[in-house]
Structures are given as C-alpha cells and as structure tokens.
Amino acid sequence: MARFFFTRRGGIEDDQRDRVRRLAELTRAHLALPEAATVSVTELACGDPGCAGGAETVILVMRPGRRTAAAKILKAVAHVEDADLYGALEGLVEAPAGPFGGD
C-alpha cells in the first residue's frame, strides 16, 4: 500500500502525483517490502538552507510489527533523483535473514 501526501502548496498536480507514486514504488522495490507494508511519500516546506527549492521529501516506511522508519531528502519531490532516493534509503535496508532467523 502506498500513501501520497502533498502538504506544501495545497493540491497535488498529476505530474507530481506520478513522481510521488514512482518514489513509493522504487522504495518498495529497493527495500523488498512485503505487500502488508505501507510507504508514505510527503513533500514538506523546509526552512533549512540546505533544502533545494525550499522543500524536503520525507519517506515513511511502515512495516507490520515494526516501528515506522523515515528517510529525508532535502529536495522537493520534483528534484529527487534515483541516486538521492537510494542514498536516503541506505539506512533502512535490512540484511537478509541468516539460517538461524536473522543473525
């Protein structure tokens, strides 16, 4: 399941919706998420001088039975490239389970 939010300037345009959907799909594939997991992609206003375009993209990954994990990209959704996404998701990648249940 993917959730799409756009809170920066009101409604979400079709091309913006497509970009958000693509980021959610890439996140799901990159993290090999189960169907029961939810991915939320949100663009928020950002006052940090490091934010390109005055916005940041926040990706929440909600796996069943686990705490919600977050990744931030200091760019507006329209400016996020695949490399930005994969770099932000690096800390959320889980190591494959070993023969003894995850060790």
N, C-alpha and C positions, 0 to 999 in steps of 0.2 A: 504494500500500500504506500502511496506517495501522497503527501500533503503539500499544497502550494500556498504560500502566503506572500503577499506583497504589500507592505505597510508604508513604504516610503512616500508615495505621492498619490494615494488613492487606488483607483482601479488598476487592473493588470491588462496590458495590451497582449494581443495574440502572439506577437514575436517574443515578448517577454515570457509568456506562458510556455512557449516552446523551449526557450532557453532553460527555464526552471525545470521543466519536465526532463530535459536532456541531462541536466546536472543530477537530478534524482536517479535517473536510470543508470548513469555512469557510476554513481555512488553505490547503488545496489549491486551492480556487476563487479566493481572493483573490490568490494568487501565481501562478495559472495553471500549476500544476506538471504535468509530464508524468507519465504512468502509472508510469514507472520510478522516480519519486521516492518517498521514504518520509517520512511525518510521524509524529513521536512526541510524544504529549502526556502529561506526567507531573506529578503533584502531589507536592510535597516539603514536609517540615516546614521552617519558616523561623523563625530566631531574630531576624531583622531587625524592629525595632519598626514599620517601615512595612508589614509583611505583614499584610493583613487576615485575621483568623481563624487566625493562626499558620502559614499555609501559602502557598506560591507555586506558580504553574503555569509549567512550563518546556515550551516547544515547540521541538523539534528538526526541522530540515528537511534531509533528506539527498538531494541531487541527484546523479545519476551523474556521476563525474568531477570532483566539486567537494568542497570542504571542507564539513563539517557546519556549518550556521548555527543559531544559537539565539536565541530570544526569551523574555523572562521577564515574567511578570505577577505583581505582589506581592499576589495574591489566591488563595484556594482556588478550585478548578475551579467549585464551586457558585456562586461570586460573580462569575465572569468574564462581562462583558457584551461584546456585539459591538464596541462602541467601544474597550474595553480591548484586545481581540484585534487589531483593525486598527491601533491605535496602536503596539502592540508589534511588529507585523509590518512597520511602515513601512520600517525599515532593510533588510528582506530582499527588498523588491520590486525586481525587475530592470527596467531600462529596456528597451524593445523594441529589437531589433537594427536598426541602420541599414542602408542599402543596401550598405554595404561591410563587413558582418559584425560589427556591434556598436559602431561609432563614432558 
